[in-house]
Amino acid sequence: MSRRNEQREATRAQIVDAAVQSLIEVGVAATTTLEVQRRAGVSRGALLHHFPT
């Protein structure tokens, strides 16, 4: 696997982990895309690149 693909997968995993943690800690109603973005420490563009919908 190339370094770029590894980085892409790591970012995606970071976003998923942040989403799961948010769901556990604050629940569905308070888990917004902005909250996941903040917890994951990624840009809005990175979040939407990996999860466009």
PQR file with spaces between the fields and no chain letter, atoms N, CA, C, O and H, PARSE charges and radii, in Angstrom:
ATOM       1  N    MET     1       0.846   -1.173    0.000 -0.4000 1.5000
ATOM       2  CA   MET     1       0.000    0.000    0.000 -0.0000 2.0000
ATOM       3  C    MET     1       0.899    1.246    0.000  0.5500 1.7000
ATOM       4  O    MET     1       1.894    1.302    0.722 -0.5500 1.4000
ATOM       5  N    SER     2       0.546    2.210   -0.793 -0.4000 1.5000
ATOM       6  CA   SER     2       1.344    3.432   -0.883 -0.0000 2.0000
ATOM       7  C    SER     2       1.149    4.301    0.366  0.5500 1.7000
ATOM       8  O    SER     2       0.169    4.166    1.098 -0.5500 1.4000
ATOM       9  H    SER     2      -0.263    2.164   -1.379  0.4000 1.0000
ATOM      10  N    ARG     3       2.097    5.173    0.574 -0.4000 1.5000
ATOM      11  CA   ARG     3       2.038    6.085    1.719 -0.0000 2.0000
ATOM      12  C    ARG     3       0.765    6.930    1.669  0.5500 1.7000
ATOM      13  O    ARG     3       0.146    7.181    2.703 -0.5500 1.4000
ATOM      14  H    ARG     3       2.893    5.282   -0.021  0.4000 1.0000
ATOM      15  N    ARG     4       0.378    7.363    0.485 -0.4000 1.5000
ATOM      16  CA   ARG     4      -0.832    8.183    0.317 -0.0000 2.0000
ATOM      17  C    ARG     4      -2.079    7.396    0.710  0.5500 1.7000
ATOM      18  O    ARG     4      -2.966    7.927    1.378 -0.5500 1.4000
ATOM      19  H    ARG     4       0.881    7.159   -0.355  0.4000 1.0000
ATOM      20  N    ASN     5      -2.145    6.134    0.298 -0.4000 1.5000
ATOM      21  CA   ASN     5      -3.299    5.302    0.660 -0.0000 2.0000
ATOM      22  C    ASN     5      -3.346    5.048    2.159  0.5500 1.7000
ATOM      23  O    ASN     5      -4.423    5.032    2.755 -0.5500 1.4000
ATOM      24  H    ASN     5      -1.424    5.703   -0.244  0.4000 1.0000
ATOM      25  N    GLU     6      -2.189    4.851    2.766 -0.4000 1.5000
ATOM      26  CA   GLU     6      -2.128    4.661    4.217 -0.0000 2.0000
ATOM      27  C    GLU     6      -2.643    5.901    4.936  0.5500 1.7000
ATOM      28  O    GLU     6      -3.394    5.806    5.907 -0.5500 1.4000
ATOM      29  H    GLU     6      -1.314    4.864    2.281  0.4000 1.0000
ATOM      30  N    GLN     7      -2.230    7.058    4.449 -0.4000 1.5000
ATOM      31  CA   GLN     7      -2.656    8.326    5.050 -0.0000 2.0000
ATOM      32  C    GLN     7      -4.169    8.505    4.896  0.5500 1.7000
ATOM      33  O    GLN     7      -4.848    8.946    5.823 -0.5500 1.4000
ATOM      34  H    GLN     7      -1.620    7.135    3.660  0.4000 1.0000
ATOM      35  N    ARG     8      -4.681    8.162    3.728 -0.4000 1.5000
ATOM      36  CA   ARG     8      -6.116    8.281    3.451 -0.0000 2.0000
ATOM      37  C    ARG     8      -6.916    7.380    4.400  0.5500 1.7000
ATOM      38  O    ARG     8      -7.923    7.803    4.967 -0.5500 1.4000
ATOM      39  H    ARG     8      -4.129    7.804    2.975  0.4000 1.0000
ATOM      40  N    GLU     9      -6.460    6.145    4.565 -0.4000 1.5000
ATOM      41  CA   GLU     9      -7.139    5.209    5.456 -0.0000 2.0000
ATOM      42  C    GLU     9      -7.056    5.658    6.912  0.5500 1.7000
ATOM      43  O    GLU     9      -8.016    5.494    7.664 -0.5500 1.4000
ATOM      44  H    GLU     9      -5.641    5.802    4.104  0.4000 1.0000
ATOM      45  N    ALA    10      -5.926    6.219    7.314 -0.4000 1.5000
ATOM      46  CA   ALA    10      -5.763    6.707    8.684 -0.0000 2.0000
ATOM      47  C    ALA    10      -6.715    7.868    8.965  0.5500 1.7000
ATOM      48  O    ALA    10      -7.304    7.945   10.043 -0.5500 1.4000
ATOM      49  H    ALA    10      -5.146    6.353    6.703  0.4000 1.0000
ATOM      50  N    THR    11      -6.865    8.762    8.002 -0.4000 1.5000
ATOM      51  CA   THR    11      -7.781    9.897    8.173 -0.0000 2.0000
ATOM      52  C    THR    11      -9.212    9.410    8.275  0.5500 1.7000
ATOM      53  O    THR    11      -9.976    9.881    9.118 -0.5500 1.4000
ATOM      54  H    THR    11      -6.386    8.699    7.126  0.4000 1.0000
ATOM      55  N    ARG    12      -9.573    8.476    7.426 -0.4000 1.5000
ATOM      56  CA   ARG    12     -10.930    7.920    7.453 -0.0000 2.0000
ATOM      57  C    ARG    12     -11.205    7.251    8.800  0.5500 1.7000
ATOM      58  O    ARG    12     -12.275    7.443    9.379 -0.5500 1.4000
ATOM      59  H    ARG    12      -8.953    8.093    6.741  0.4000 1.0000
ATOM      60  N    ALA    13     -10.254    6.474    9.297 -0.4000 1.5000
ATOM      61  CA   ALA    13     -10.411    5.805   10.596 -0.0000 2.0000
ATOM      62  C    ALA    13     -10.519    6.821   11.724  0.5500 1.7000
ATOM      63  O    ALA    13     -11.284    6.621   12.668 -0.5500 1.4000
ATOM      64  H    ALA    13      -9.386    6.318    8.827  0.4000 1.0000
ATOM      65  N    GLN    14      -9.766    7.901   11.636 -0.4000 1.5000
ATOM      66  CA   GLN    14      -9.796    8.970   12.636 -0.0000 2.0000
ATOM      67  C    GLN    14     -11.192    9.599   12.689  0.5500 1.7000
ATOM      68  O    GLN    14     -11.709    9.886   13.769 -0.5500 1.4000
ATOM      69  H    GLN    14      -9.144    8.064   10.869  0.4000 1.0000
ATOM      70  N    ILE    15     -11.789    9.807   11.535 -0.4000 1.5000
ATOM      71  CA   ILE    15     -13.134   10.392   11.462 -0.0000 2.0000
ATOM      72  C    ILE    15     -14.168    9.425   12.038  0.5500 1.7000
ATOM      73  O    ILE    15     -15.040    9.836   12.805 -0.5500 1.4000
ATOM      74  H    ILE    15     -11.370    9.573   10.657  0.4000 1.0000
ATOM      75  N    VAL    16     -14.077    8.163   11.680 -0.4000 1.5000
ATOM      76  CA   VAL    16     -15.020    7.160   12.187 -0.0000 2.0000
ATOM      77  C    VAL    16     -14.895    7.043   13.701  0.5500 1.7000
ATOM      78  O    VAL    16     -15.905    7.004   14.403 -0.5500 1.4000
ATOM      79  H    VAL    16     -13.369    7.829   11.058  0.4000 1.0000
ATOM      80  N    ASP    17     -13.678    6.987   14.207 -0.4000 1.5000
ATOM      81  CA   ASP    17     -13.464    6.903   15.653 -0.0000 2.0000
ATOM      82  C    ASP    17     -14.065    8.114   16.370  0.5500 1.7000
ATOM      83  O    ASP    17     -14.688    7.973   17.422 -0.5500 1.4000
ATOM      84  H    ASP    17     -12.857    7.018   13.636  0.4000 1.0000
ATOM      85  N    ALA    18     -13.875    9.292   15.798 -0.4000 1.5000
ATOM      86  CA   ALA    18     -14.429   10.508   16.394 -0.0000 2.0000
ATOM      87  C    ALA    18     -15.957   10.454   16.413  0.5500 1.7000
ATOM      88  O    ALA    18     -16.583   10.875   17.386 -0.5500 1.4000
ATOM      89  H    ALA    18     -13.369    9.406   14.944  0.4000 1.0000
ATOM      90  N    ALA    19     -16.545    9.946   15.356 -0.4000 1.5000
ATOM      91  CA   ALA    19     -18.005    9.836   15.287 -0.0000 2.0000
ATOM      92  C    ALA    19     -18.529    8.863   16.338  0.5500 1.7000
ATOM      93  O    ALA    19     -19.514    9.151   17.018 -0.5500 1.4000
ATOM      94  H    ALA    19     -16.036    9.604   14.566  0.4000 1.0000
ATOM      95  N    VAL    20     -17.883    7.730   16.470 -0.4000 1.5000
ATOM      96  CA   VAL    20     -18.303    6.731   17.460 -0.0000 2.0000
ATOM      97  C    VAL    20     -18.182    7.307   18.870  0.5500 1.7000
ATOM      98  O    VAL    20     -19.098    7.164   19.680 -0.5500 1.4000
ATOM      99  H    VAL    20     -17.082    7.496   15.918  0.4000 1.0000
ATOM     100  N    GLN    21     -17.067    7.950   19.163 -0.4000 1.5000
ATOM     101  CA   GLN    21     -16.877    8.553   20.484 -0.0000 2.0000
ATOM     102  C    GLN    21     -17.940    9.604   20.772  0.5500 1.7000
ATOM     103  O    GLN    21     -18.459    9.673   21.886 -0.5500 1.4000
ATOM     104  H    GLN    21     -16.323    8.066   18.505  0.4000 1.0000
ATOM     105  N    SER    22     -18.263   10.414   19.788 -0.4000 1.5000
ATOM     106  CA   SER    22     -19.289   11.436   19.967 -0.0000 2.0000
ATOM     107  C    SER    22     -20.646   10.791   20.231  0.5500 1.7000
ATOM     108  O    SER    22     -21.385   11.234   21.111 -0.5500 1.4000
ATOM     109  H    SER    22     -17.841   10.358   18.883  0.4000 1.0000
ATOM     110  N    LEU    23     -20.971    9.765   19.485 -0.4000 1.5000
ATOM     111  CA   LEU    23     -22.252    9.078   19.693 -0.0000 2.0000
ATOM     112  C    LEU    23     -22.345    8.499   21.099  0.5500 1.7000
ATOM     113  O    LEU    23     -23.397    8.566   21.735 -0.5500 1.4000
ATOM     114  H    LEU    23     -20.371    9.405   18.770  0.4000 1.0000
ATOM     115  N    ILE    24     -21.256    7.936   21.578 -0.4000 1.5000
ATOM     116  CA   ILE    24     -21.229    7.363   22.924 -0.0000 2.0000
ATOM     117  C    ILE    24     -21.350    8.456   23.981  0.5500 1.7000
ATOM     118  O    ILE    24     -22.120    8.324   24.933 -0.5500 1.4000
ATOM     119  H    ILE    24     -20.401    7.881   21.062  0.4000 1.0000
ATOM     120  N    GLU    25     -20.592    9.529   23.812 -0.4000 1.5000
ATOM     121  CA   GLU    25     -20.510   10.563   24.845 -0.0000 2.0000
ATOM     122  C    GLU    25     -21.679   11.542   24.867  0.5500 1.7000
ATOM     123  O    GLU    25     -22.144   11.920   25.942 -0.5500 1.4000
ATOM     124  H    GLU    25     -19.967    9.636   23.039  0.4000 1.0000
ATOM     125  N    VAL    26     -22.163   11.961   23.689 -0.4000 1.5000
ATOM     126  CA   VAL    26     -23.204   12.998   23.677 -0.0000 2.0000
ATOM     127  C    VAL    26     -24.498   12.567   23.002  0.5500 1.7000
ATOM     128  O    VAL    26     -25.482   13.305   23.044 -0.5500 1.4000
ATOM     129  H    VAL    26     -21.785   11.654   22.816  0.4000 1.0000
ATOM     130  N    GLY    27     -24.523   11.393   22.384 -0.4000 1.5000
ATOM     131  CA   GLY    27     -25.740   10.880   21.768 -0.0000 2.0000
ATOM     132  C    GLY    27     -25.950   11.336   20.337  0.5500 1.7000
ATOM     133  O    GLY    27     -25.207   12.157   19.799 -0.5500 1.4000
ATOM     134  H    GLY    27     -23.724   10.793   22.350  0.4000 1.0000
ATOM     135  N    VAL    28     -26.981   10.777   19.749 -0.4000 1.5000
ATOM     136  CA   VAL    28     -27.282   11.018   18.336 -0.0000 2.0000
ATOM     137  C    VAL    28     -27.643   12.476   18.067  0.5500 1.7000
ATOM     138  O    VAL    28     -27.161   13.062   17.097 -0.5500 1.4000
ATOM     139  H    VAL    28     -27.584   10.110   20.186  0.4000 1.0000
ATOM     140  N    ALA    29     -28.473   13.058   18.902 -0.4000 1.5000
ATOM     141  CA   ALA    29     -28.955   14.420   18.664 -0.0000 2.0000
ATOM     142  C    ALA    29     -27.832   15.450   18.664  0.5500 1.7000
ATOM     143  O    ALA    29     -27.904   16.439   17.935 -0.5500 1.4000
ATOM     144  H    ALA    29     -28.864   12.582   19.690  0.4000 1.0000
ATOM     145  N    ALA    30     -26.805   15.235   19.464 -0.4000 1.5000
ATOM     146  CA   ALA    30     -25.712   16.210   19.567 -0.0000 2.0000
ATOM     147  C    ALA    30     -24.513   15.865   18.678  0.5500 1.7000
ATOM     148  O    ALA    30     -23.547   16.626   18.618 -0.5500 1.4000
ATOM     149  H    ALA    30     -26.746   14.431   20.057  0.4000 1.0000
ATOM     150  N    THR    31     -24.571   14.738   18.001 -0.4000 1.5000
ATOM     151  CA   THR    31     -23.471   14.358   17.113 -0.0000 2.0000
ATOM     152  C    THR    31     -23.725   14.945   15.730  0.5500 1.7000
ATOM     153  O    THR    31     -24.454   14.373   14.920 -0.5500 1.4000
ATOM     154  H    THR    31     -25.356   14.120   18.050  0.4000 1.0000
ATOM     155  N    THR    32     -23.121   16.075   15.482 -0.4000 1.5000
ATOM     156  CA   THR    32     -23.249   16.749   14.195 -0.0000 2.0000
ATOM     157  C    THR    32     -21.961   16.555   13.398  0.5500 1.7000
ATOM     158  O    THR    32     -20.950   16.102   13.935 -0.5500 1.4000
ATOM     159  H    THR    32     -22.529   16.539   16.140  0.4000 1.0000
ATOM     160  N    THR    33     -22.008   16.897   12.137 -0.4000 1.5000
ATOM     161  CA   THR    33     -20.787   16.802   11.337 -0.0000 2.0000
ATOM     162  C    THR    33     -19.725   17.746   11.878  0.5500 1.7000
ATOM     163  O    THR    33     -18.538   17.419   11.854 -0.5500 1.4000
ATOM     164  H    THR    33     -22.829   17.265   11.701  0.4000 1.0000
ATOM     165  N    LEU    34     -20.131   18.905   12.362 -0.4000 1.5000
ATOM     166  CA   LEU    34     -19.162   19.843   12.936 -0.0000 2.0000
ATOM     167  C    LEU    34     -18.512   19.276   14.201  0.5500 1.7000
ATOM     168  O    LEU    34     -17.321   19.481   14.436 -0.5500 1.4000
ATOM     169  H    LEU    34     -21.095   19.171   12.382  0.4000 1.0000
ATOM     170  N    GLU    35     -19.291   18.569   15.006 -0.4000 1.5000
ATOM     171  CA   GLU    35     -18.749   17.949   16.212 -0.0000 2.0000
ATOM     172  C    GLU    35     -17.755   16.851   15.849  0.5500 1.7000
ATOM     173  O    GLU    35     -16.690   16.751   16.458 -0.5500 1.4000
ATOM     174  H    GLU    35     -20.258   18.402   14.815  0.4000 1.0000
ATOM     175  N    VAL    36     -18.092   16.044   14.877 -0.4000 1.5000
ATOM     176  CA   VAL    36     -17.185   14.972   14.439 -0.0000 2.0000
ATOM     177  C    VAL    36     -15.909   15.586   13.866  0.5500 1.7000
ATOM     178  O    VAL    36     -14.809   15.122   14.166 -0.5500 1.4000
ATOM     179  H    VAL    36     -18.957   16.125   14.382  0.4000 1.0000
ATOM     180  N    GLN    37     -16.046   16.603   13.061 -0.4000 1.5000
ATOM     181  CA   GLN    37     -14.890   17.299   12.471 -0.0000 2.0000
ATOM     182  C    GLN    37     -13.973   17.837   13.563  0.5500 1.7000
ATOM     183  O    GLN    37     -12.755   17.676   13.485 -0.5500 1.4000
ATOM     184  H    GLN    37     -16.940   16.980   12.817  0.4000 1.0000
ATOM     185  N    ARG    38     -14.550   18.473   14.577 -0.4000 1.5000
ATOM     186  CA   ARG    38     -13.772   19.028   15.680 -0.0000 2.0000
ATOM     187  C    ARG    38     -13.041   17.931   16.440  0.5500 1.7000
ATOM     188  O    ARG    38     -11.851   18.059   16.725 -0.5500 1.4000
ATOM     189  H    ARG    38     -15.539   18.603   14.640  0.4000 1.0000
ATOM     190  N    ARG    39     -13.742   16.864   16.765 -0.4000 1.5000
ATOM     191  CA   ARG    39     -13.140   15.765   17.518 -0.0000 2.0000
ATOM     192  C    ARG    39     -12.036   15.073   16.725  0.5500 1.7000
ATOM     193  O    ARG    39     -11.021   14.672   17.293 -0.5500 1.4000
ATOM     194  H    ARG    39     -14.710   16.761   16.533  0.4000 1.0000
ATOM     195  N    ALA    40     -12.229   14.932   15.421 -0.4000 1.5000
ATOM     196  CA   ALA    40     -11.241   14.240   14.587 -0.0000 2.0000
ATOM     197  C    ALA    40     -10.050   15.135   14.266  0.5500 1.7000
ATOM     198  O    ALA    40      -8.976   14.646   13.914 -0.5500 1.4000
ATOM     199  H    ALA    40     -13.054   15.257   14.959  0.4000 1.0000
ATOM     200  N    GLY    41     -10.241   16.437   14.387 -0.4000 1.5000
ATOM     201  CA   GLY    41      -9.163   17.363   14.070 -0.0000 2.0000
ATOM     202  C    GLY    41      -8.861   17.431   12.585  0.5500 1.7000
ATOM     203  O    GLY    41      -7.707   17.543   12.171 -0.5500 1.4000
ATOM     204  H    GLY    41     -11.113   16.834   14.673  0.4000 1.0000
ATOM     205  N    VAL    42      -9.929   17.359   11.788 -0.4000 1.5000
ATOM     206  CA   VAL    42      -9.771   17.417   10.335 -0.0000 2.0000
ATOM     207  C    VAL    42     -10.519   18.624    9.781  0.5500 1.7000
ATOM     208  O    VAL    42     -11.370   19.204   10.455 -0.5500 1.4000
ATOM     209  H    VAL    42     -10.866   17.267   12.124  0.4000 1.0000
ATOM     210  N    SER    43     -10.197   18.986    8.569 -0.4000 1.5000
ATOM     211  CA   SER    43     -10.873   20.102    7.918 -0.0000 2.0000
ATOM     212  C    SER    43     -12.254   19.661    7.435  0.5500 1.7000
ATOM     213  O    SER    43     -12.541   18.470    7.322 -0.5500 1.4000
ATOM     214  H    SER    43      -9.506   18.514    8.022  0.4000 1.0000
ATOM     215  N    ARG    44     -13.094   20.647    7.155 -0.4000 1.5000
ATOM     216  CA   ARG    44     -14.419   20.358    6.597 -0.0000 2.0000
ATOM     217  C    ARG    44     -14.281   19.614    5.269  0.5500 1.7000
ATOM     218  O    ARG    44     -15.034   18.684    4.980 -0.5500 1.4000
ATOM     219  H    ARG    44     -12.860   21.615    7.247  0.4000 1.0000
ATOM     220  N    GLY    45     -13.302   20.045    4.467 -0.4000 1.5000
ATOM     221  CA   GLY    45     -13.072   19.398    3.175 -0.0000 2.0000
ATOM     222  C    GLY    45     -12.683   17.940    3.322  0.5500 1.7000
ATOM     223  O    GLY    45     -13.146   17.097    2.555 -0.5500 1.4000
ATOM     224  H    GLY    45     -12.690   20.801    4.701  0.4000 1.0000
ATOM     225  N    ALA    46     -11.834   17.627    4.302 -0.4000 1.5000
ATOM     226  CA   ALA    46     -11.427   16.244    4.531 -0.0000 2.0000
ATOM     227  C    ALA    46     -12.623   15.395    4.944  0.5500 1.7000
ATOM     228  O    ALA    46     -12.798   14.274    4.466 -0.5500 1.4000
ATOM     229  H    ALA    46     -11.457   18.313    4.925  0.4000 1.0000
ATOM     230  N    LEU    47     -13.440   15.943    5.835 -0.4000 1.5000
ATOM     231  CA   LEU    47     -14.629   15.212    6.279 -0.0000 2.0000
ATOM     232  C    LEU    47     -15.551   14.913    5.095  0.5500 1.7000
ATOM     233  O    LEU    47     -16.010   13.783    4.926 -0.5500 1.4000
ATOM     234  H    LEU    47     -13.298   16.853    6.222  0.4000 1.0000
ATOM     235  N    LEU    48     -15.815   15.929    4.286 -0.4000 1.5000
ATOM     236  CA   LEU    48     -16.723   15.757    3.153 -0.0000 2.0000
ATOM     237  C    LEU    48     -16.111   14.927    2.031  0.5500 1.7000
ATOM     238  O    LEU    48     -16.840   14.301    1.261 -0.5500 1.4000
ATOM     239  H    LEU    48     -15.442   16.847    4.424  0.4000 1.0000
ATOM     240  N    HIS    49     -14.806   14.913    1.928 -0.4000 1.5000
ATOM     241  CA   HIS    49     -14.136   14.074    0.930 -0.0000 2.0000
ATOM     242  C    HIS    49     -14.379   12.594    1.252  0.5500 1.7000
ATOM     243  O    HIS    49     -14.683   11.796    0.366 -0.5500 1.4000
ATOM     244  H    HIS    49     -14.214   15.421    2.553  0.4000 1.0000
ATOM     245  N    HIS    50     -14.240   12.249    2.520 -0.4000 1.5000
ATOM     246  CA   HIS    50     -14.394   10.853    2.937 -0.0000 2.0000
ATOM     247  C    HIS    50     -15.851   10.440    3.101  0.5500 1.7000
ATOM     248  O    HIS    50     -16.200    9.282    2.868 -0.5500 1.4000
ATOM     249  H    HIS    50     -13.992   12.897    3.240  0.4000 1.0000
ATOM     250  N    PHE    51     -16.706   11.388    3.502 -0.4000 1.5000
ATOM     251  CA   PHE    51     -18.121   11.105    3.749 -0.0000 2.0000
ATOM     252  C    PHE    51     -18.968   12.209    3.134  0.5500 1.7000
ATOM     253  O    PHE    51     -19.434   13.094    3.851 -0.5500 1.4000
ATOM     254  H    PHE    51     -16.422   12.329    3.690  0.4000 1.0000
ATOM     255  N    PRO    52     -19.178   12.176    1.816 -0.5600 1.5000
ATOM     256  CA   PRO    52     -19.873   13.260    1.127  0.2800 2.0000
ATOM     257  C    PRO    52     -21.375   13.373    1.453  0.5500 1.7000
ATOM     258  O    PRO    52     -21.976   14.427    1.244 -0.5500 1.4000
ATOM     259  N    THR    53     -21.965   12.307    1.954 -0.4000 1.5000
ATOM     260  CA   THR    53     -23.401   12.372    2.266 -0.0000 2.0000
ATOM     261  C    THR    53     -23.665   12.007    3.709  0.5500 1.7000
ATOM     262  O    THR    53     -24.816   12.009    4.146 -0.5500 1.4000
ATOM     263  H    THR    53     -21.477   11.451    2.123  0.4000 1.0000
